[in-house]
Amino acid sequence: MISLLYKEIDDVKNITKEIFDKVIELFPKAGTIYEMLKEFKNIMFSKHVEKLDDWILRTQKLNIQEINSFINRN
């Protein structure tokens, strides 16, 4: 899963779209985390920092301790 933050699914060894979909089906929170981190990466690389405040607000509502810690710099 971590590799998917850096590469597209077709470029990651030992994972297929079907496996990824099954993992997300079994662990929906993992899918949410993946989407939020991917969106964060896109905001940073696109230099659309104006979208960051909205991302932070939406992400904090998910109440995921590790991500909130990152957001709050703890």
N, C-alpha and C positions, 0 to 999 in steps of 0.2 A: 504494500500500500504506500509506503513512504516513497518508493521509486516513482510512483505515479505523480508525485508533486514536481518531479523534474523531467519526466518523459511521458509521452503519450502511451496509452495502453498497448498499442501495437509494437512499441519499441521496448517493452519491459519483458524480460525473459521470465518464463514459467508462469505467466498469467494471461488469461484470455478475457475477452469481454464477458463470456458466460461465467467464468469464475468470479470476476469482479461483481457482476450482477447478483450472484448467489451470496457473496459476502455481504453485500449491501442489504439483500433481502433478510439475511440472518441477523445483521447488526445495523439497523437503520441509522443509528447515531453516527456510525462510521461514515456513512454516505453523506450525512449532513456536515460532519467535520471536513471531509474531503472537499465538498463543494465550497465551504467557507474559506478554506485555505487556498484552494485554486483561485477563488475570486480575489482574495488578498494578493496573491502573486500577480494576477492580471492587473490589478490596480497599481501595484508598485512598478511593474514593467511598462505599463502604458503611460505612466506619469500623470494619471488622472487623480491627483491627490484630493481633489474636491469630493470624490466618491468615498474617501476613507471614513469620514464621520458617519455616514449612513451605514457603512459596513460595520463599524464599531458598535453602533446602536443595535443593529440587527443581531450581531454576534453575541453581544452581552445578554440578550434576551434568551439565548439558548442555554445559558447558565452552565457552561462547560468550564470547570475550574481551571484547567490548564490554559485554555485560550484566554479566559478572563485575566489570569495571572500575566500572560504575555501583554495583553492590552493595557493593564494597569502597571506594567513594569515591575511586578513583584517577583 
